[in-house]
Amino acid sequence: MPRDSFVHLHLHTEYSLLDGAVRMKELMKKAVEFGMPAVAVTDHGNLFGAIEFYQEATRAGIKPIIGCEAYIAPRSHKEKANSMREAAYHFTLLAQSDTGYRNLVKLISTAHLDGFHYRPRIDKELLAQYSEGLIGLSGCLASEVNSAIQSNNVDKARRAAAEYRDILGAENFFMELHDHGMEEQHQCNRVLPQIAKDLGVGLVAANDVHFLRRTDHDAHDVMLCIGTGKMVQDENRMRYAPELYFKSPAEMRELFKDFPEAISNTLAIGERCNISIEFGKSKYPEYPVPEGETREGYLRDLCYKGLEDRYGKRAKIDNQLRERLDYELGVLEKTGFVSYILIVWDFIHFAKGRGIPVGPGRGSAAGSLIAYALGITDIDPLQFGLIFERFLNPDRVSPPDIDVDFCEARRGEVLEYVRQKYGERRVAQIITFGKLKAKSVVRDVGRVMGLPYAAADRIARMIPN
């Protein structure tokens, strides 16, 4: 990597919800502009943006370093605290290998599933269990090490740092320096280099990036108020310094000119972090069919039986029906999605058998006679002239997409059935994100800036739908 460059290793995107304001595409443009060879994303307690980040960085020719600003519980991650401040310390984790990425995923998943108390938390025991392939940075002012320094307890800070070093290994743990002009940071920066020397670990410079440009600070401050339910004019509220922007290598080198090692270590870490995420391969489980049967034959039998259930005698004499069904089955077999359709049929069949209400079907799946014959949908594609190729096109193979609606009150029963049948590791629930729309943003901005609701609403109504 270029010796005169710099790698940001602590950065929050918009996936640090209502806290970070960096968007992936804009981040990549800026990284390219600055000639940066790599960049890390370390959102608060989650990996929501990891895949988008990886793909955007790869397209831009920037090495992606996937990380997370994790929350470390003072004791067990299952033990509750009296307040948010006491619930967890901040700690920066970076994946330096595929194993490290998998371990990071395990840690963050466990934090959300087992350790959520104010924040998704892990503990040092978990970190030790999944430490392979990870690099740790001591963190911001809210870290365990820096909290102790701010309490004038340097021995406690040294003990905490030694624990992290022993968990991760001296070569994989770094003392993290920040400088946003805050006295608390200067206090920490006077102590951290000596602790690093005592423990035989390195220093690393970071800027805890929360927005892209210095000029974004005011907008980011308003967003913070929206997220925390505060007013801009409130004295007692969370504020970030204007310095938490995506600084250039020259700016970071000047800022940490007294700690050249802390700059060069960002490049060394950038070189060490190499992960590869594979896309485009199907990872569907295989549907288990009765012994002696093939999946293709089993599906064909189910479809012809379903055709008779749907159409009665017409199913045996109507060539159009049979030709359409045979065509669809041929495409499904050719494209390799037989197991997929059987799995969907299986859990819908389970739901209906338990009296769980299932929607009639929507989207492109309504164009499939197979889906209609199997009871996946209740819409006759021939009656309404619906096209199968919208669901699965043999000339442009992409995974079919079946939208299924279940009764909200009993949806969990279906999920549990699928987990039990196919295994926890083969079932995932996919998150969706709501985005702030223009009209609602205007109203929110007006509210936190103290504008009368009527005035903000009048402006919002001027925005076209």
C-alpha positions as CSV (number, residue, x, y, z in Angstrom):
1,M,0.0,0.0,0.0
2,P,1.2,3.6,-0.7
3,R,3.4,4.7,2.3
4,D,1.9,8.2,2.2
5,S,-1.7,7.1,2.4
6,F,-3.9,6.2,5.3
7,V,-6.7,3.7,6.0
8,H,-9.8,4.7,8.0
9,L,-10.5,1.8,10.4
10,H,-13.3,3.3,12.5
11,L,-16.3,4.5,10.4
12,H,-20.0,4.7,10.8
13,T,-22.4,4.6,7.8
14,E,-26.1,5.2,7.7
15,Y,-26.5,1.6,9.1
16,S,-25.5,3.0,12.4
17,L,-29.1,4.0,12.5
18,L,-29.7,7.7,13.1
19,D,-26.1,8.0,14.3
20,G,-23.9,7.6,11.2
21,A,-24.6,9.6,8.1
22,V,-22.1,8.1,5.5
23,R,-23.6,6.6,2.4
24,M,-21.7,3.8,0.7
25,K,-21.5,5.2,-2.9
26,E,-20.4,8.6,-1.6
27,L,-17.9,7.0,0.7
28,M,-16.3,5.1,-2.2
29,K,-16.1,8.2,-4.4
30,K,-14.3,10.0,-1.5
31,A,-11.9,7.1,-0.9
32,V,-11.0,7.0,-4.6
33,E,-10.5,10.8,-4.6
34,F,-8.1,10.5,-1.7
35,G,-6.3,7.5,-3.3
36,M,-7.0,5.3,-0.3
37,P,-6.2,1.7,-0.9
38,A,-8.7,0.4,1.7
39,V,-11.4,1.5,4.1
40,A,-13.3,-0.1,7.0
41,V,-16.9,0.1,8.1
42,T,-17.6,-0.4,11.8
43,D,-21.2,0.3,12.5
44,H,-22.6,0.3,16.0
45,G,-23.3,-3.3,17.1
46,N,-24.4,-4.6,13.7
47,L,-23.3,-5.8,10.2
48,F,-26.4,-4.5,8.4
49,G,-24.3,-2.8,5.7
50,A,-21.6,-5.3,5.3
51,I,-22.7,-6.8,2.0
52,E,-23.6,-3.5,0.4
53,F,-20.2,-2.1,1.6
54,Y,-18.3,-5.1,0.3
55,Q,-19.9,-4.9,-3.2
56,E,-19.6,-1.1,-3.5
57,A,-15.9,-1.1,-2.4
58,T,-15.1,-4.0,-4.7
59,R,-16.7,-2.2,-7.6
60,A,-14.7,1.0,-6.8
61,G,-11.4,-0.9,-6.5
62,I,-11.1,-0.2,-2.8
63,K,-10.3,-3.1,-0.4
64,P,-13.3,-3.5,2.0
65,I,-12.5,-4.1,5.6
66,I,-15.6,-5.4,7.4
67,G,-15.8,-4.5,11.0
68,C,-18.1,-3.5,13.8
69,E,-18.0,-1.2,16.8
70,A,-19.0,-3.9,19.3
71,Y,-20.6,-3.5,22.7
72,I,-18.7,-5.4,25.4
73,A,-20.6,-6.2,28.6
74,P,-18.5,-5.5,31.8
75,R,-19.3,-9.0,33.0
76,S,-21.6,-11.6,31.3
77,H,-23.4,-10.5,28.2
78,K,-26.6,-12.0,29.8
79,E,-26.3,-9.9,33.0
80,K,-28.4,-6.8,33.1
81,A,-27.2,-3.4,34.1
82,N,-28.8,-0.4,35.8
83,S,-28.4,2.0,32.9
84,M,-27.3,2.2,29.2
85,R,-24.0,3.7,30.3
86,E,-23.3,0.8,32.6
87,A,-24.5,-1.9,30.1
88,A,-21.5,-2.0,27.8
89,Y,-18.2,-0.6,26.6
90,H,-17.3,0.1,23.0
91,F,-14.7,-2.0,21.2
92,T,-13.7,-1.9,17.6
93,L,-13.4,-5.3,15.8
94,L,-12.1,-5.9,12.2
95,A,-12.2,-9.1,10.2
96,Q,-8.8,-9.9,8.8
97,S,-9.8,-13.3,7.2
98,D,-12.8,-15.3,6.1
99,T,-12.6,-17.1,9.4
100,G,-12.6,-13.7,11.1
101,Y,-15.6,-12.6,9.2
102,R,-17.5,-15.8,10.2
103,N,-16.5,-15.2,13.8
104,L,-17.6,-11.6,13.6
105,V,-21.0,-12.7,12.3
106,K,-21.3,-15.3,15.1
107,L,-20.4,-12.6,17.8
108,I,-22.9,-10.0,16.5
109,S,-25.6,-12.6,16.0
110,T,-25.1,-13.8,19.6
111,A,-25.2,-10.2,20.8
112,H,-28.6,-9.6,19.2
113,L,-30.1,-13.0,20.2
114,D,-28.7,-13.6,23.7
115,G,-27.1,-10.4,24.9
116,F,-29.5,-7.6,24.0
117,H,-29.9,-5.2,27.0
118,Y,-30.1,-1.6,25.9
119,R,-27.6,-2.6,23.2
120,P,-26.6,-5.9,21.5
121,R,-23.7,-7.1,23.7
122,I,-21.0,-9.7,23.8
123,D,-18.5,-10.3,26.6
124,K,-14.8,-11.2,26.8
125,E,-15.6,-14.9,27.2
126,L,-17.4,-14.9,23.9
127,L,-14.7,-12.8,22.3
128,A,-12.1,-15.3,23.3
129,Q,-14.2,-18.1,21.9
130,Y,-14.5,-16.4,18.5
131,S,-11.3,-14.4,18.4
132,E,-9.6,-16.2,15.5
133,G,-9.1,-14.0,12.5
134,L,-10.1,-10.8,14.3
135,I,-8.2,-7.6,15.0
136,G,-9.2,-5.4,17.9
137,L,-8.8,-1.7,18.5
138,S,-9.2,-0.4,22.0
139,G,-12.0,2.0,21.0
140,C,-13.3,5.5,21.5
141,L,-13.9,7.4,24.7
142,A,-16.7,5.0,25.6
143,S,-14.3,2.0,25.6
144,E,-13.2,0.2,28.7
145,V,-9.6,1.3,28.5
146,N,-10.5,5.0,27.9
147,S,-13.2,5.1,30.5
148,A,-10.7,4.0,33.1
149,I,-8.2,6.6,32.0
150,Q,-10.8,9.3,32.2
151,S,-11.5,8.1,35.8
152,N,-7.8,8.6,36.5
153,N,-7.3,4.9,37.0
154,V,-4.4,4.0,34.7
155,D,-3.8,0.7,36.4
156,K,-7.3,-0.4,35.6
157,A,-6.9,0.8,32.0
158,R,-3.7,-1.2,31.7
159,R,-5.4,-4.4,33.1
160,A,-8.3,-4.1,30.7
161,A,-5.9,-3.6,27.7
162,A,-3.9,-6.6,28.9
163,E,-7.0,-8.7,28.9
164,Y,-7.8,-7.8,25.3
165,R,-4.2,-8.4,24.3
166,D,-4.3,-11.9,25.8
167,I,-7.6,-12.7,24.1
168,L,-6.6,-11.5,20.6
169,G,-2.8,-11.8,20.7
170,A,-0.4,-8.9,20.9
171,E,-0.1,-8.7,17.1
172,N,-3.9,-8.4,16.7
173,F,-4.6,-5.7,19.3
174,F,-3.9,-2.0,19.0
175,M,-4.4,1.0,21.2
176,E,-6.7,3.4,19.2
177,L,-5.9,7.1,19.2
178,H,-8.6,9.8,18.4
179,D,-8.1,13.6,18.3
180,H,-11.2,15.8,17.7
181,G,-9.8,18.6,19.9
182,M,-11.4,17.2,23.1
183,E,-9.6,17.4,26.4
184,E,-10.8,13.9,27.3
185,Q,-9.1,12.5,24.2
186,H,-5.9,14.4,24.9
187,Q,-5.9,12.9,28.4
188,C,-6.2,9.4,26.9
189,N,-3.6,10.0,24.2
190,R,-1.1,11.0,26.8
191,V,-1.5,7.6,28.5
192,L,-2.3,5.1,25.7
193,P,1.2,5.1,24.0
194,Q,2.8,4.1,27.3
195,I,0.3,1.4,27.9
196,A,0.9,0.1,24.3
197,K,4.7,0.1,25.0
198,D,4.3,-1.7,28.4
199,L,2.1,-4.4,26.8
200,G,4.0,-4.8,23.6
201,V,1.1,-3.8,21.3
202,G,0.8,-1.2,18.5
203,L,-0.8,2.2,18.2
204,V,-3.4,3.0,15.5
205,A,-4.9,6.4,14.5
206,A,-8.6,6.6,13.8
207,N,-11.2,9.4,13.3
208,D,-14.4,7.7,14.4
209,V,-16.0,8.9,11.1
210,H,-19.8,9.7,11.3
211,F,-20.2,12.0,8.3
212,L,-18.4,12.5,5.0
213,R,-17.5,16.2,5.0
214,R,-17.0,18.8,7.7
215,T,-19.9,20.7,6.2
216,D,-22.2,17.8,6.9
217,H,-21.8,18.4,10.7
218,D,-24.9,20.6,11.1
219,A,-27.2,18.2,9.2
220,H,-25.7,15.3,11.2
221,D,-26.4,17.1,14.4
222,V,-30.1,17.6,13.4
223,M,-30.3,13.9,12.6
224,L,-28.9,13.0,16.0
225,C,-31.6,15.1,17.6
226,I,-34.2,13.2,15.6
227,G,-32.8,9.9,16.7
228,T,-32.5,10.8,20.4
229,G,-35.8,12.8,20.6
230,K,-34.0,16.0,21.6
231,M,-34.2,19.6,20.4
232,V,-31.3,21.3,18.7
233,Q,-31.3,24.1,21.4
234,D,-31.3,21.6,24.3
235,E,-28.1,22.1,26.3
236,N,-28.0,18.6,27.9
237,R,-27.9,16.4,24.9
238,M,-25.4,14.2,22.9
239,R,-23.3,16.2,20.5
240,Y,-20.4,15.2,18.1
241,A,-17.5,17.4,17.3
242,P,-17.3,18.8,13.7
243,E,-14.1,16.8,13.3
244,L,-15.7,13.4,12.9
245,Y,-15.6,13.6,9.1
246,F,-13.8,11.5,6.5
247,K,-10.4,13.2,6.6
248,S,-7.8,12.9,3.9
249,P,-4.5,11.1,4.4
250,A,-2.7,14.4,4.6
251,E,-5.1,15.6,7.3
252,M,-4.7,12.5,9.4
253,R,-0.9,12.5,9.0
254,E,-0.8,16.1,10.2
255,L,-3.1,15.4,13.1
256,F,-1.0,12.4,14.3
257,K,2.4,13.7,13.2
258,D,3.7,12.9,16.7
259,F,2.7,9.2,16.3
260,P,3.9,8.1,12.8
261,E,3.5,4.5,13.9
262,A,-0.2,5.0,14.4
263,I,-0.5,6.1,10.8
264,S,1.7,3.4,9.3
265,N,-0.2,0.7,11.3
266,T,-3.4,1.6,9.5
267,L,-1.7,0.6,6.3
268,A,-0.3,-2.5,7.8
269,I,-3.8,-3.6,9.1
270,G,-5.2,-2.7,5.7
271,E,-2.7,-5.1,4.0
272,R,-3.5,-7.9,6.6
273,C,-7.3,-7.7,6.2
274,N,-8.3,-9.9,3.2
275,I,-11.8,-11.5,3.1
276,S,-13.7,-12.9,0.1
277,I,-17.4,-13.2,0.0
278,E,-18.9,-15.4,-2.8
279,F,-22.0,-14.4,-4.6
280,G,-24.2,-16.0,-7.2
281,K,-24.3,-19.6,-5.9
282,S,-27.5,-21.3,-4.7
283,K,-27.3,-22.4,-1.1
284,Y,-30.8,-23.9,-0.8
285,P,-31.1,-27.1,1.2
286,E,-32.3,-30.2,-0.6
287,Y,-35.9,-31.2,0.0
288,P,-36.0,-34.7,1.5
289,V,-38.1,-37.0,-0.6
290,P,-39.3,-40.6,0.2
291,E,-36.7,-43.3,-0.3
292,G,-36.7,-44.6,-3.9
293,E,-38.0,-41.3,-5.4
294,T,-36.3,-38.5,-7.2
295,R,-37.2,-34.9,-6.4
296,E,-38.2,-34.3,-10.0
297,G,-40.6,-37.3,-10.0
298,Y,-42.0,-36.4,-6.6
299,L,-42.7,-32.9,-7.7
300,R,-44.3,-34.1,-11.0
301,D,-46.6,-36.4,-9.1
302,L,-47.6,-33.7,-6.6
303,C,-48.3,-31.3,-9.5
304,Y,-50.5,-33.7,-11.5
305,K,-52.5,-34.6,-8.4
306,G,-52.9,-30.9,-7.6
307,L,-54.0,-30.3,-11.2
308,E,-56.8,-32.8,-10.8
309,D,-57.8,-31.2,-7.5
310,R,-57.9,-27.8,-9.1
311,Y,-59.6,-28.6,-12.5
312,G,-61.3,-32.0,-11.9
313,K,-61.9,-34.0,-15.1
314,R,-60.6,-31.1,-17.2
315,A,-57.1,-32.0,-16.0
316,K,-57.1,-35.3,-18.0
317,I,-58.5,-34.0,-21.3
318,D,-57.3,-30.4,-21.6
319,N,-54.0,-30.6,-23.5
320,Q,-53.3,-26.9,-22.9
321,L,-53.2,-27.5,-19.2
322,R,-50.9,-30.5,-19.4
323,E,-48.6,-28.8,-21.9
324,R,-48.3,-25.7,-19.7
325,L,-47.6,-27.8,-16.7
326,D,-45.0,-30.0,-18.5
327,Y,-43.3,-26.8,-19.9
328,E,-43.1,-25.2,-16.4
329,L,-41.7,-28.5,-14.9
330,G,-39.1,-28.7,-17.6
331,V,-37.9,-25.1,-16.9
332,L,-37.9,-25.8,-13.2
333,E,-35.8,-28.9,-13.7
334,K,-33.4,-27.2,-16.1
335,T,-32.8,-24.3,-13.9
336,G,-32.3,-26.4,-10.7
337,F,-35.1,-25.0,-8.6
338,V,-37.0,-28.2,-7.9
339,S,-36.0,-28.3,-4.2
340,Y,-36.8,-24.7,-3.8
341,I,-40.4,-25.1,-5.0
342,L,-40.8,-28.3,-2.9
343,I,-39.6,-26.4,0.2
344,V,-42.1,-23.6,-0.3
345,W,-44.9,-26.1,-1.0
346,D,-43.9,-28.0,2.2
347,F,-44.2,-25.1,4.6
348,I,-47.4,-23.8,3.0
349,H,-48.8,-27.3,3.2
350,F,-47.9,-27.4,6.9
351,A,-49.5,-24.1,7.6
352,K,-52.8,-24.9,5.9
353,G,-52.8,-28.3,7.6
354,R,-52.6,-26.5,11.0
355,G,-55.3,-24.0,10.1
356,I,-52.9,-21.1,9.8
357,P,-54.3,-18.5,7.3
358,V,-52.2,-18.2,4.2
359,G,-52.6,-15.5,1.6
360,P,-53.8,-16.3,-2.0
361,G,-50.4,-15.3,-3.5
362,R,-49.1,-12.2,-5.1
363,G,-46.3,-11.1,-7.4
364,S,-44.8,-13.1,-10.2
365,A,-45.5,-16.5,-8.6
366,A,-49.2,-16.0,-9.5
367,G,-48.1,-16.7,-13.1
368,S,-47.1,-20.2,-12.4
369,L,-49.4,-23.2,-12.9
370,I,-47.1,-25.3,-10.7
371,A,-47.7,-22.8,-7.9
372,Y,-51.4,-23.0,-8.4
373,A,-51.5,-26.8,-8.6
374,L,-49.4,-27.1,-5.4
375,G,-51.6,-24.7,-3.5
376,I,-48.8,-22.2,-3.1
377,T,-51.1,-19.7,-4.8
378,D,-54.9,-19.6,-5.3
379,I,-54.9,-17.7,-8.6
380,D,-55.5,-19.5,-11.8
381,P,-52.8,-18.2,-14.2
382,L,-54.6,-19.5,-17.3
383,Q,-57.9,-17.8,-16.4
384,F,-56.2,-14.4,-16.0
385,G,-53.6,-14.8,-18.8
386,L,-50.6,-14.6,-16.5
387,I,-47.2,-15.3,-17.9
388,F,-44.9,-18.0,-16.3
389,E,-41.7,-16.3,-17.6
390,R,-42.2,-13.4,-15.2
391,F,-41.7,-16.0,-12.4
392,L,-38.9,-18.0,-14.0
393,N,-37.3,-17.2,-17.3
394,P,-35.2,-20.0,-18.9
395,D,-33.2,-17.5,-20.9
396,R,-32.3,-15.3,-17.9
397,V,-31.9,-17.6,-14.9
398,S,-32.3,-15.8,-11.6
399,P,-33.8,-17.3,-8.4
400,P,-37.6,-17.3,-8.4
401,D,-39.2,-15.1,-5.8
402,I,-42.4,-16.3,-4.0
403,D,-44.1,-13.8,-1.7
404,V,-46.1,-15.7,0.9
405,D,-48.3,-14.0,3.5
406,F,-49.1,-15.8,6.8
407,C,-51.4,-14.8,9.6
408,E,-49.2,-12.5,11.8
409,A,-50.4,-14.1,15.0
410,R,-49.2,-17.6,14.0
411,R,-46.4,-16.8,11.6
412,G,-43.9,-18.0,14.3
413,E,-45.2,-21.5,14.1
414,V,-44.3,-21.7,10.4
415,L,-40.8,-20.3,11.1
416,E,-40.3,-22.8,13.9
417,Y,-41.4,-25.7,11.6
418,V,-38.9,-24.7,8.9
419,R,-36.1,-24.4,11.4
420,Q,-36.8,-27.8,12.9
421,K,-37.0,-29.5,9.5
422,Y,-34.1,-27.8,7.7
423,G,-31.9,-26.8,10.6
424,E,-31.1,-23.5,12.3
425,R,-28.1,-22.8,10.0
426,R,-30.2,-23.0,6.9
427,V,-32.9,-20.6,7.9
428,A,-32.5,-16.8,8.1
429,Q,-34.9,-13.9,8.7
430,I,-34.0,-11.0,6.5
431,I,-34.3,-7.4,7.8
432,T,-35.7,-4.5,5.9
433,F,-35.0,-0.9,6.6
434,G,-37.4,2.0,6.6
435,K,-35.9,5.2,5.1
436,L,-36.7,8.8,6.1
437,K,-38.8,10.2,3.3
438,A,-38.7,13.9,2.3
439,K,-42.0,15.0,3.8
440,S,-41.5,13.2,7.1
441,V,-37.9,14.5,7.3
442,V,-39.1,18.1,6.8
443,R,-41.6,17.7,9.7
444,D,-38.9,16.0,11.9
445,V,-36.4,18.7,11.2
446,G,-38.9,21.4,11.9
447,R,-39.8,19.7,15.2
448,V,-36.2,19.4,16.5
449,M,-35.4,22.9,15.4
450,G,-38.4,24.3,17.3
451,L,-40.6,25.3,14.4
452,P,-44.3,25.3,15.0
453,Y,-45.8,22.1,13.6
454,A,-48.1,24.0,11.2
455,A,-45.1,25.8,9.6
456,A,-43.2,22.6,9.1
457,D,-46.3,20.8,7.8
458,R,-47.0,23.6,5.3
459,I,-43.4,23.2,3.9
460,A,-43.8,19.4,3.8
461,R,-47.0,19.7,1.8
462,M,-45.2,21.7,-0.9
463,I,-43.1,18.6,-1.7
464,P,-44.7,16.6,-4.5
465,N,-45.6,12.9,-3.9
